[in-house]
Amino acid sequence: MVPPPGIPDAVAEVNTGGSGEWFPAEQIRYYTNVFLVQDDKILLGYKKRGLGIHKYNGFGGKVEPNESTLDAAARELQEEAGITAPLEHVGVLLFVVPGDKWAHIDIFRAMEYSGTITESDEMRPEWFKTTNIPFDDMWDADRYWLPLLLSERHFSGRVDFEKQGDSFVLKKWWFGIHSSSKSQGASKST
Ligand SMILES: CNc1ncnc2c1ncn2[C@@H]1O[C@H](COP(=O)(O)OP(=O)(O)OP(=O)(O)O)[C@@H](O)[C@H]1O
């Protein structure tokens, strides 16, 4: 059986039981984010609406009820960039803003893709050299963890922001790499 919503697909089931639907998360909202990396380039999307408008980010969004994180990541990549890709789960980030639900974000990396990269209502895709990532036009903590994704580390982290008007001001952050130096597991073709 697939893991319940919110549990990474890489986790192998040992024991499960009980009945009915999983309770909906009240305090945490689950998101995905996909970064396509090829040679010395990374594909980012310029967000045209909603959360993070006018910033560059990976392709992602909310995990829908009864959808696995991997399925959500593949769906958002298709909806926002028009492509499919084998996705590798490389990290988990928790973004905390006082008064909001915590954002739990599963981060995936793709090294190849199928289809034609296409602009959507939400995102305008654009390739950048990995030596020239537009960190000044991204979420403020991205400069600290995106290098871990590029160096093929498996990472976890937490970022606390304070909301001031429409902007999110970075207050505190923590990132860690997992013991094996290269990311691993959860690789699956879509
Ligand atoms: C402080 N908190 C945060 N900091 C940085 N990034 C954040 C974030 N919280 C969510 N994210 C990412 O931003 C995108 C949101 O996507 P968002 O447009 O809200 O989702 P979705 O596509 O489902 O939206 P619609 O409801 O269809 O409009 C998605 O990549 C998600 O990983």
The ligand as an SDF file (V2000), in Angstrom:
LIG
                    3D

 32 34  0  0  0  0  0  0  0  0999 V2000
    6.9600   30.5530    3.4480 C   0  0  0  0  0  0  0  0  0  0  0  0
    6.4760   29.4900    2.6710 N   0  0  0  0  0  0  0  0  0  0  0  0
    7.0000   29.1330    1.4730 C   0  0  0  0  0  0  0  0  0  0  0  0
    8.1910   29.5450    1.0760 N   0  0  0  0  0  0  0  0  0  0  0  0
    8.6910   29.2090   -0.1350 C   0  0  0  0  0  0  0  0  0  0  0  0
    8.0380   28.4510   -1.0210 N   0  0  0  0  0  0  0  0  0  0  0  0
    6.8390   28.0250   -0.6500 C   0  0  0  0  0  0  0  0  0  0  0  0
    6.2650   28.3100    0.5940 C   0  0  0  0  0  0  0  0  0  0  0  0
    5.0610   27.7230    0.6810 N   0  0  0  0  0  0  0  0  0  0  0  0
    4.8900   27.0970   -0.5030 C   0  0  0  0  0  0  0  0  0  0  0  0
    5.9620   27.2600   -1.2820 N   0  0  0  0  0  0  0  0  0  0  0  0
    6.1540   26.7840   -2.6460 C   0  0  0  0  0  0  0  0  0  0  0  0
    5.4930   27.7340   -3.4590 O   0  0  0  0  0  0  0  0  0  0  0  0
    4.6560   27.0780   -4.3850 C   0  0  0  0  0  0  0  0  0  0  0  0
    3.2350   27.3310   -3.9270 C   0  0  0  0  0  0  0  0  0  0  0  0
    2.3650   26.9860   -4.9100 O   0  0  0  0  0  0  0  0  0  0  0  0
    0.8460   27.4380   -4.8960 P   0  0  0  0  0  0  0  0  0  0  0  0
    0.6700   28.3130   -6.0490 O   0  0  0  0  0  0  0  0  0  0  0  0
    0.4140   27.9610   -3.5760 O   0  0  0  0  0  0  0  0  0  0  0  0
    0.1920   26.0310   -5.0580 O   0  0  0  0  0  0  0  0  0  0  0  0
   -0.7810   25.4990   -6.1930 P   0  0  0  0  0  0  0  0  0  0  0  0
   -0.0310   25.4220   -7.4800 O   0  0  0  0  0  0  0  0  0  0  0  0
   -1.3730   24.2270   -5.6820 O   0  0  0  0  0  0  0  0  0  0  0  0
   -1.7670   26.6870   -6.2550 O   0  0  0  0  0  0  0  0  0  0  0  0
   -3.2560   26.8660   -6.7520 P   0  0  0  0  0  0  0  0  0  0  0  0
   -4.0610   26.6200   -5.5310 O   0  0  0  0  0  0  0  0  0  0  0  0
   -3.4400   25.8660   -7.8520 O   0  0  0  0  0  0  0  0  0  0  0  0
   -3.2520   28.2940   -7.2080 O   0  0  0  0  0  0  0  0  0  0  0  0
    5.0230   25.6190   -4.3400 C   0  0  0  0  0  0  0  0  0  0  0  0
    6.0670   25.3720   -5.2910 O   0  0  0  0  0  0  0  0  0  0  0  0
    5.5460   25.4550   -2.9300 C   0  0  0  0  0  0  0  0  0  0  0  0
    6.4920   24.4230   -2.8790 O   0  0  0  0  0  0  0  0  0  0  0  0
  1  2  1  0
  2  3  1  0
  3  4  1  0
  3  8  2  0
  4  5  2  0
  5  6  1  0
  6  7  2  0
  7  8  1  0
  7 11  1  0
  8  9  1  0
  9 10  2  0
 10 11  1  0
 11 12  1  0
 12 13  1  0
 12 31  1  0
 13 14  1  0
 14 15  1  0
 14 29  1  0
 15 16  1  0
 16 17  1  0
 17 18  2  0
 17 19  1  0
 17 20  1  0
 20 21  1  0
 21 22  2  0
 21 23  1  0
 21 24  1  0
 24 25  1  0
 25 26  2  0
 25 27  1  0
 25 28  1  0
 29 30  1  0
 29 31  1  0
 31 32  1  0
M  END
$$$$
